[in-house]
């Protein structure tokens, strides 16, 4: 029995080894690429490409970020990523006038594990968005999350869904910050049902080897 369990453990390890690959995207003016006439920025590393758009949202009803509303567009400087609109040129993600947000679109499914902010103060908090119904629009899933003094927040205990479309925004007139880094893990490529054949094959292999040994002993 112990041999069968050991084989099961090996099969599970083979199925899931390397599934969760951690990475980070740094969003500063030294790495961005302007696309779509300046309405979007693009950042990349060896694993993923991140396309950033900007929008605004409201505090009432089902909160969705509307990309490009009121001329919203992302800008990147050395302290991080911000938003400009037709009536606001402060180049931060802020709630002065319109409630601004950046929309983060990854080239493949990821889990957001952490965020690093820049250009903030002790009173700032943020909203977190996700494409809940897979319609290409992000909805608010977390609200009033304080930005720590370090600027880094661990997202693993706050939100763990995998997807390609996320957002970060400001919910109050006093909020003003920039988004500097996004930490992520690639979503597992092998879901649990697809791992079952590996498990069964490993278990069958141990059973076959055990029967051969028993047959040899009887002979």
Residue pairs with C-beta under 8 A, 6 or more apart in sequence:
3 206
3 210
4 203
4 206
4 207
6 206
7 202
7 203
7 205
7 206
8 199
8 202
8 203
10 202
11 195
11 198
11 199
11 201
11 202
11 203
12 195
12 198
12 199
14 198
15 190
15 194
15 195
15 198
15 199
16 188
16 190
16 195
19 186
19 188
19 189
19 190
20 111
20 185
20 186
20 188
21 47
21 185
21 186
22 113
22 183
22 184
22 185
23 45
23 47
23 48
23 183
23 184
23 185
23 186
24 45
24 181
24 182
24 183
24 184
25 43
25 44
25 45
25 48
25 50
25 181
25 182
25 184
26 43
26 180
26 181
27 41
27 43
27 50
27 52
27 76
27 80
27 81
27 179
27 180
27 181
27 182
28 76
28 77
28 78
28 79
28 80
28 180
29 76
29 77
29 78
30 78
31 43
31 76
32 41
32 42
32 43
32 76
33 41
33 42
33 43
34 40
34 41
34 42
35 41
35 42
35 51
38 73
39 53
39 54
39 68
39 73
40 51
40 52
40 53
40 73
40 74
41 51
41 52
41 74
41 75
41 76
41 81
42 49
42 50
42 51
42 52
43 49
43 50
43 52
44 50
47 186
48 106
48 107
48 108
48 110
48 184
48 186
49 106
49 107
50 104
50 105
50 106
50 107
50 182
51 104
51 105
51 107
52 74
52 81
52 102
52 103
52 104
52 105
53 67
53 68
53 72
53 73
53 74
53 102
53 103
53 105
54 67
54 68
54 72
54 73
54 74
54 83
54 84
54 85
54 100
54 101
54 102
54 103
55 65
55 66
55 67
55 68
55 69
55 72
55 100
55 101
55 103
55 167
56 65
56 66
56 69
56 70
56 72
56 85
56 98
56 99
56 100
56 101
57 63
57 64
57 65
57 66
57 99
57 101
57 127
57 129
57 140
57 169
58 99
59 99
59 171
62 139
63 127
63 129
63 139
63 140
64 137
64 138
64 139
64 140
65 101
65 103
65 129
65 137
65 138
65 167
65 169
66 137
67 103
69 98
70 85
70 86
70 87
70 98
71 84
71 85
71 86
72 83
72 84
72 85
72 98
72 100
73 83
73 84
73 85
74 81
74 82
74 83
74 102
75 81
75 82
75 83
75 84
75 91
76 82
77 91
77 178
79 118
79 119
79 178
79 180
80 116
80 117
80 118
80 119
80 178
80 179
80 180
80 181
81 93
81 102
81 178
81 179
81 180
82 90
82 91
82 92
82 93
82 119
82 178
83 91
83 92
83 93
83 94
83 100
83 101
83 102
84 90
84 91
85 97
85 98
85 100
87 97
87 98
88 94
88 96
88 97
88 98
88 100
90 96
90 176
92 119
92 176
92 177
92 178
93 100
93 101
93 102
93 126
93 168
93 169
93 170
93 175
93 176
93 177
93 178
93 179
94 100
94 170
94 175
94 176
94 177
95 170
95 171
95 172
95 173
95 174
95 175
95 176
96 173
96 176
99 169
99 170
99 171
100 169
100 170
101 127
101 129
101 138
101 167
101 168
101 169
101 170
102 167
102 168
102 169
102 179
103 129
103 138
103 165
103 166
103 167
104 165
104 166
104 167
104 168
104 182
105 164
105 165
106 164
106 165
106 166
106 184
107 164
108 164
108 186
108 187
109 162
109 163
109 164
109 186
109 187
110 162
110 163
110 164
110 184
110 185
110 186
110 187
111 160
111 161
111 162
111 184
111 185
111 187
112 155
112 159
112 166
112 182
112 183
112 184
113 154
113 155
113 156
113 183
113 184
113 185
114 152
114 153
114 154
114 155
114 156
114 181
114 182
114 183
115 152
115 153
115 155
115 168
115 179
115 181
115 182
115 183
116 151
116 152
116 153
116 179
116 180
116 181
116 182
116 183
117 124
117 126
117 147
117 151
117 152
117 153
117 177
117 178
117 179
117 180
118 151
118 177
118 178
118 179
118 180
119 176
119 177
119 178
120 147
120 151
120 176
120 177
120 178
121 176
122 149
123 174
123 175
124 146
124 147
124 170
124 174
124 175
124 176
124 177
125 144
125 145
125 146
125 147
125 171
125 172
125 175
126 145
126 147
126 168
126 169
126 170
126 171
126 175
126 177
127 140
127 142
127 143
127 144
127 145
127 167
127 168
127 169
127 170
127 171
128 140
128 141
128 142
128 143
128 145
128 155
128 158
128 159
128 166
128 167
128 168
129 138
129 139
129 140
129 141
129 166
129 167
129 168
129 169
130 138
130 139
130 141
130 159
130 161
130 163
130 165
130 166
130 167
131 137
131 138
131 139
131 163
131 164
131 165
131 166
132 139
132 141
133 139
134 163
136 165
138 165
138 166
138 167
140 169
141 159
142 158
142 159
143 171
144 171
145 153
145 158
147 153
147 177
151 180
155 183
162 187
168 179
170 176
170 177
